[in-house]
Amino acid sequence: MTGTVGADQRPVRGLQPVPGPQPMPVAPESQPVLGPLTAAAIFLVVSVKAGGEPTVRDLLPDVAALARSVGSRVPEGGLTCVAGIGSDVWDRLFGGPRPAELHPFLELAGAKYTAIATPGDLLFHIRARHMDLCFELATQIMDRLSGWVAIDDEVHGFRYFDERDLLGFVDGTENPGGRAAVAAVLVGEDDPAFASGSYVIVQKYLHDIRAWGTLPDEEQERVIGRTKLSNIELPDGVKPANSHVALNTITGADGAQRQIVRFNMAFGSAGRGEFGTYFIGYSATPSVTEQMLMNMFIGNPPDNYDRILDYSTAVSGGLFFAPPAGFLANLPDPPAHGMAGARGEARARQAASQDQADGVATATPSAGGSLRIGGLKGKANHAS
Ligand code: HEM
């Protein structure tokens, strides 16, 4: 008899079955974090009032279905929504483990400019080809939350010519794509309970468009680090060390580039003379975006800050975690210890974040309880 396994798959004594092809491990499904830059987006940031937790828990599992219901009315509209959850509200909503790196936005105070932290428990990042779809979904979401949240910010973003920001430069070119984008953005198996989730940092910037307009194009190019019309990166010898691109091209200890995926949008009000960029960056670990913010606001080396800040002021800052789709569909139980305990835990975690931040810069709690990193405070946050 030869050493084979019978057709009926009964093992022959002394021989082991030959293993067949193993199924490939399938990563959990993410929320619709990745995708093309869209023509329209709404960024909605809200704080959950005391007692509003059950309402939020009711809504979260329905966000995907709401997006499907609204989106199916214009199938080619590509409507998507990502829900992000902030650090403090996390413990008010859920018992059980937390995403390993979820913490409040770290306020960064450089010698001249500050990346401020502002209130916000939930972020809804709504994208589509048409604003009517975004608006309808935002309305449906707000209808469900009505009375239980305070609106911290609502920005309606639009695509400006050729994917340009309102400074006139093409924005989003160096976003990674394909597998590199997935690796940059989605949490991996090192935090298995939250694999395929994503950390998201948002900042609303207002531009001093008048001052910017006084710069000749060649000087604007030296601020950004790319040519304006043709969107080509300036060569290394020409690109200044304090240009936006130079300070946001960062590498890890292994020499590999550390990347995020950005879906910035232009917004504004002609009547009020408001010209802005809503920055939104997704990453597998918030430390990548935080390193970029350190470079921009503190400077690298210190005081070599990003020249874009001479023309753009950050007026908001928030950090959220966008859990994987399965987490939202099947929420863990609410916390057993109630809200008072959750608040105490959140305070303890904030203190821990501060200790962590102390490792890279001095940090003191600001009046609002957020962190101010850099130790050089009290300076104007406006373009001079
Ligand atoms: C006023 C707000 C901002 C504006 C107008 C802006 C605009 C731009 C533009 C025009 C580019 C070059 C084209 C591109 O690759 O996208 C760029 C690149 C980039 N920006 Fe920003 N940005 C802003 C804020 C930020 C912030 C807050 C971060 C991160 C914390 C950031 C991270 C990056 C990165 C990683 C790149 C690509 C660098 C490279 O690899 O070449 N940006 N940005």
Boltz pocket constraint, residues with backbone or C-beta under 6 A from the ligand:
constraints:
  - pocket:
      binder: B
      contacts: [[A, 165], [A, 167], [A, 169], [A, 170], [A, 171], [A, 172], [A, 173], [A, 174], [A, 175], [A, 203], [A, 205], [A, 224], [A, 226], [A, 244], [A, 245], [A, 248], [A, 249], [A, 260], [A, 262], [A, 277], [A, 279], [A, 281], [A, 289], [A, 292], [A, 293], [A, 308], [A, 312]]
      max_distance: 6.0
